[in-house]
């Protein structure tokens, strides 16, 4: 509680909001496809071979080889518990990854001791080496991702205007790069509030993949359509600056860490590269608000004309 009270209690507010969100939303999850979330994470994030070796422990269970199945059972229990939560984050099974590795290692060891033919033992070696190579490739893709563009975008804006004030879809992170925390506020949900913030001196708007978690039209995570003016903004106005931000490896981790509906999350990931969901966009509000006001005025006049 002492640590949570730092920064005007913002950490505590976020934590308790998350806990109550999970409690309120869990009962609303009725998509049975979601029960495959954690098995899917293993196949996608830890490689197909690792997942196959892990779930092959069911064969040992069928043979009533109980003693080495304790790590396997603990991992399955963790998956089952968090499948019942609203947010089925991949990180929630991170604590049992060592148990998963133990299960896979035992399975490989059991296969080695169960076969005597040179060809079969060569197959076990080949399987193990290929799995190690595939997992190393996954790790390299994560390690080679570019540094956070939140800092780069903040430095860029402050280089143009040392007094820059911004609206961000990830304000808690970008506040770290501004001396005055109030120079960074969350992107407002309505155009009216956006206009008010602009009049208060907030000149830039920064949209990142976080918007697809908390700012979608349907309020469902990873719905490609952002709410209100944000969707119109992305479609009609070129950003002042675009950062690549998330590569494919980071993007899949980001989505599966915040997954609530597996089918929707997979569809979002499949479209991410083509629709540039992983980029960070910077907009100059001084360049986009006047034409947006004009567009709103024209729409209002056309609506009145249609009414007549």
C-alpha positions, 0 to 999 in steps of 0.5 A: 500500500505504501508503494501504491500510494506514490504518484498520488496513488495512481499505481493503487488505482490502476491495480484495484481497477484491474482486479475489479474489472476482472471480477465484473467481466469474467462472468460475461465471457461466454465464448467457448473458443476461449478455453483454447487460449493457453494451449494456443499461446504455447503453440504460438509463443513457445513453438509447435514442438515445445507445445507438442512435447508438453501435451504429450505428457497426457500419454504418460498420464494414460500409462499411469506414470504419475510421479513425473506428472506433478509439474505437468499438472501444476501447469495445467492447473494454472492454465485452467484458473486463468482461463476463467478470468476476463483477461487471459494474459499469456504472462499469467502462466509465466510462473509455471514455465519452469514446470512446463520445461521440466515436463518437456525435458522429462518427455524427451528423456522418457522417449530416449530411454524407451527406444533403442533403435539408432534411427529412433534415437536420432529422431529424438535428437533431431526433435530436441535440436530443432525445438531448441533452434526454433525457440532460439529464433523466437528469443532472437526476434524479441531481443532484436526489437527496437527500443521503445518509441515512446521515448523517441517520440517524446524527444522528437516533440520536445526538440521541436517545442521544449514546452510541448504538451501532448495527448497520448494513448499510453500516458503513464509511459510517456509521462516518464519523459516529461518533467511536468507530468501534466504535460501528458494527458490521455487521448480524450474519447470525444472530439469536444474534449479534444478541442478543449484540450487543444485550446488548453495548449495540448498541441500533439496527439500520439496514438499507439497500439494501446488504443486498440485495447481501450479506445475501440468503437465497440469497447471490445479489445482489438476491434480494428475500429477506433471510436469516434474521431480517432477512426476518422483521423487514422483514415483521413489524415497522414501522421506528422511522424510514424514509428514502426514501434512493434515488430511482429514478435512484440505485437503478438506478445502485446495482443496475447498479453491482453487477450479477452477473446481469442478469436478476435485477437487472432483476427487482429494479429492476422491483419496487423501488418497489412493495416499497420496496427503496430505503429506509433503515430504522431499528429499535429493537432494544429494541422488536423483540427481545422479541417476536422471542424470544417468536415463536421460543419459540412456534415451538419449542413448536409444533415439539415438539408436532408432533414428538409 
